[in-house]
Structures are given as C-alpha cells and as structure tokens.
Amino acid sequence: MTTAPVRDTKAMLRGMTPSLDAADYVFCTTEDEQLAMLAAPISLGWFRESEGVSLILAHGDALRLGFDTTLTMRRITLTVFSSLEGVGLTAAVATALANHNISCNMVAAYHHDHVFVPTADAEEAMRVLLDLQVAAG
C-alpha cells in the first residue's frame, strides 16, 4: 500500500524526520559532454544547464574524475513523502538554516526533499531541523 504524499505545510514539517547521510558529496559542473556522460551513471543527481552539466557526486568519485572537491557537503534527507505541490517545506527549512548561518542546497526528488549542507555544518543543521520539526508539533 502506497502512502499518499503530504501537502500541508505543518504536516510536512511535523513528519520531515531528517536523516543525515554519512557520505560526503560534491556539486560539480562540466561543459565536457564525455566527462558528463562518464559521471552521470555514478552521480547522485545531475541537471543540464545552459552553462554545462551539474552533477552531485560522492567525494571520492569527484576526486577521481578530476573535479574541484574543495567544498564537501552532506545530505540530509527529509523522510516525509512530501507532495510536489506542497507549499512551504523548502522555505521553512532554508529559513531555519539561514537563521543559523548555514548554507543549503535543496534538491526535490519525487518522494523526498534532500538538503545539502557544508560538511562542517552537518551536525548543527541536523539539530536545527529537529528543533524545527518539534516546533511544528
């Protein structure tokens, strides 16, 4: 039985239950089509932009392929099945993190939203998001 996606803002926040991935990731970009096609199958995600292909790669894969790995990030998955039509989850999460001077990159997939934060800020970001979840209570 498939659960219906959550659309209500407060319900999304109450159910977001953030989960921190242990791996480090790197956001990369390339205009080299061959490199992009080599990296795509091992990427966590990719997006084609007019300036090139953006990729999210595991740190080791990015390093092996010669990408800049200066800024490593950790992924926090918001485990609530949020609706693609839901309003407010991304804004609430980004605002809460910004209020603690933590940058984030949000990636919305079909079932879950994923928050990428600098590795050094990952534990603090988890505390902020868990506090946000409790406050939505």
C-alpha positions as CSV (number, residue, x, y, z in Angstrom):
1,M,0.0,0.0,0.0
2,T,1.5,3.3,-1.1
3,T,1.1,6.3,1.3
4,A,-0.3,9.5,-0.2
5,P,2.1,12.4,-0.3
6,V,1.8,15.1,2.4
7,R,0.8,18.5,1.1
8,D,0.0,20.5,4.3
9,T,3.0,22.7,5.4
10,K,2.7,21.9,9.1
11,A,2.2,18.2,8.4
12,M,5.3,18.2,6.2
13,L,7.3,19.8,8.9
14,R,6.0,17.5,11.7
15,G,6.8,14.5,9.6
16,M,10.0,15.5,8.0
17,T,12.2,13.4,10.3
18,P,15.6,14.4,8.9
19,S,18.2,11.7,8.3
20,L,21.9,12.5,7.8
21,D,23.8,10.6,5.2
22,A,27.3,9.6,6.3
23,A,28.9,10.3,2.8
24,D,30.5,13.5,1.6
25,Y,29.2,14.9,-1.7
26,V,30.5,17.5,-4.1
27,F,28.5,19.7,-6.5
28,C,30.4,19.7,-9.8
29,T,29.9,21.1,-13.3
30,T,31.4,20.4,-16.7
31,E,30.9,21.5,-20.3
32,D,32.8,18.3,-21.4
33,E,30.0,16.1,-22.7
34,Q,32.2,12.9,-22.5
35,L,33.1,13.6,-18.9
36,A,29.4,14.3,-18.1
37,M,28.3,11.0,-19.6
38,L,31.1,9.2,-17.7
39,A,30.0,10.8,-14.4
40,A,26.2,10.6,-14.9
41,P,25.8,6.9,-14.0
42,I,27.7,7.3,-10.7
43,S,26.1,10.6,-9.8
44,L,23.5,11.0,-7.1
45,G,21.9,13.5,-9.4
46,W,22.5,15.7,-12.4
47,F,20.9,18.6,-14.2
48,R,21.6,20.1,-17.6
49,E,22.0,23.9,-17.6
50,S,23.0,26.2,-20.4
51,E,26.5,26.6,-18.9
52,G,27.1,22.8,-18.7
53,V,26.0,19.7,-16.8
54,S,25.8,20.0,-13.0
55,L,26.4,16.8,-11.1
56,I,26.2,15.7,-7.4
57,L,29.0,13.1,-6.9
58,A,30.4,11.2,-4.0
59,H,33.6,13.0,-2.9
60,G,35.8,10.1,-4.0
61,D,34.2,9.9,-7.4
62,A,34.5,13.6,-7.9
63,L,38.2,13.5,-6.9
64,R,38.9,10.5,-9.2
65,L,37.3,12.3,-12.2
66,G,39.3,15.5,-11.6
67,F,36.6,17.8,-10.3
68,D,37.2,20.5,-7.7
69,T,36.4,18.9,-4.3
70,T,37.1,21.9,-2.1
71,L,33.5,22.2,-0.8
72,T,32.2,18.9,0.5
73,M,28.6,18.6,1.5
74,R,26.5,16.2,3.5
75,R,23.0,15.2,2.5
76,I,20.1,15.4,4.9
77,T,17.0,13.6,3.6
78,L,13.7,14.8,4.8
79,T,12.0,11.5,5.1
80,V,8.4,12.7,4.8
81,F,6.8,11.9,1.5
82,S,6.1,15.5,0.6
83,S,3.9,16.4,-2.3
84,L,5.4,18.1,-5.3
85,E,2.5,20.5,-4.9
86,G,3.2,21.1,-1.2
87,V,4.0,24.7,-0.2
88,G,6.4,25.9,2.4
89,L,8.7,23.0,3.4
90,T,11.7,24.2,1.4
91,A,11.2,27.8,2.6
92,A,10.9,26.8,6.2
93,V,13.9,24.5,6.1
94,A,16.1,27.1,4.2
95,T,15.0,29.9,6.5
96,A,15.7,27.9,9.7
97,L,19.2,27.0,8.4
98,A,19.9,30.6,7.2
99,N,18.9,31.9,10.7
100,H,21.8,29.8,12.0
101,N,24.2,30.9,9.2
102,I,24.1,27.5,7.5
103,S,24.0,27.5,3.7
104,C,22.0,24.8,2.0
105,N,21.2,23.5,-1.5
106,M,17.8,21.9,-1.7
107,V,17.1,19.1,-4.2
108,A,13.5,17.9,-4.5
109,A,13.0,14.4,-5.8
110,Y,9.7,12.6,-6.3
111,H,9.4,11.1,-2.8
112,H,11.6,13.2,-0.6
113,D,13.4,16.5,-0.3
114,H,17.2,16.5,0.2
115,V,19.1,19.3,1.9
116,F,22.8,19.5,1.2
117,V,24.8,21.5,3.8
118,P,28.6,22.0,4.1
119,T,30.2,19.0,5.9
120,A,31.4,21.2,8.8
121,D,27.8,22.3,9.5
122,A,26.0,19.0,9.1
123,E,25.6,18.1,12.8
124,E,24.4,21.7,13.6
125,A,22.0,21.5,10.6
126,M,20.5,18.3,12.0
127,R,19.9,20.0,15.4
128,V,18.2,23.0,13.7
129,L,16.0,20.7,11.6
130,L,15.0,18.5,14.5
131,D,14.1,21.6,16.5
132,L,12.0,22.9,13.6
133,Q,10.2,19.6,13.4
134,V,9.4,19.7,17.2
135,A,8.3,23.3,16.9
136,A,5.8,22.3,14.2
137,G,4.5,19.7,16.6
